[in-house]
Amino acid sequence: MASRESPIQMSRQPTTDTLPDKKNNVIEGIIVLSHNLQNLAQEDFCYLTTIGRVSGRPHTIEIWFALHEQTLYMLSGGRDKSDWVKNALHTPTVQLKINNTTFSGTARLITDAKEDTLARKIVFEKYVPRSSDDLVDWSRTSLPIAVDIAG
């Protein structure tokens, strides 16, 4: 399998509630809910909105994810060459939307070996039964990114 994002990733147009506050370079209009995230764990995908590192405008993608406690994990097949990764690492405040629930969070590169293993394992195990693609290489070579969910 060629290097890629989650096999279902695609661009989406941001809604007006995700417009950035240019003064503080954060996303406004975010609903932060404190409830059991595990109710959303089995959803097929989430929408990740980052702020463009050059444009300062919101960019939204649809991407596969897995949740563990208050952290959402994603794998970038394009590794650190992916725009969403570059944007998230430049401006770590991001927005996540799962189903009809929107959260704010802080994106970060995973550097801890145990957390790296956890991220790869839970994303892989979630999507293997759902995909006809061979996800072994994708799960081994992708760059794991975490978003710590506020709340």
HELIX and SHEET records of a PDB file:
HELIX    1   1 THR A   16  THR A   18  5                                   3    
HELIX    2   2 LEU A   37  LEU A   40  5                                   4    
HELIX    3   3 ARG A   79  LYS A   81  5                                   3    
HELIX    4   4 ASP A   83  HIS A   90  1                                   8    
HELIX    5   5 ALA A  113  TYR A  127  1                                  15    
HELIX    6   6 VAL A  128  ARG A  130  5                                   3    
HELIX    7   7 VAL A  136  THR A  141  1                                   6    
SHEET    1   A 8 MET A  10  ARG A  12  0                                        
SHEET    2   A 8 PRO A  58  ILE A  63 -1                                        
SHEET    3   A 8 CYS A  46  ILE A  51 -1                                        
SHEET    4   A 8 THR A  93  ILE A  98 -1                                        
SHEET    5   A 8 THR A 101  LEU A 109 -1                                        
SHEET    6   A 8 LEU A 143  ILE A 149 -1                                        
SHEET    7   A 8 THR A  71  SER A  76 -1                                        
SHEET    8   A 8 ALA A  66  HIS A  68 -1                                        
SHEET    1   B 2 PRO A  20  ASP A  21  0                                        
SHEET    2   B 2 VAL A  26  ILE A  27 -1                                        
END                                                                             
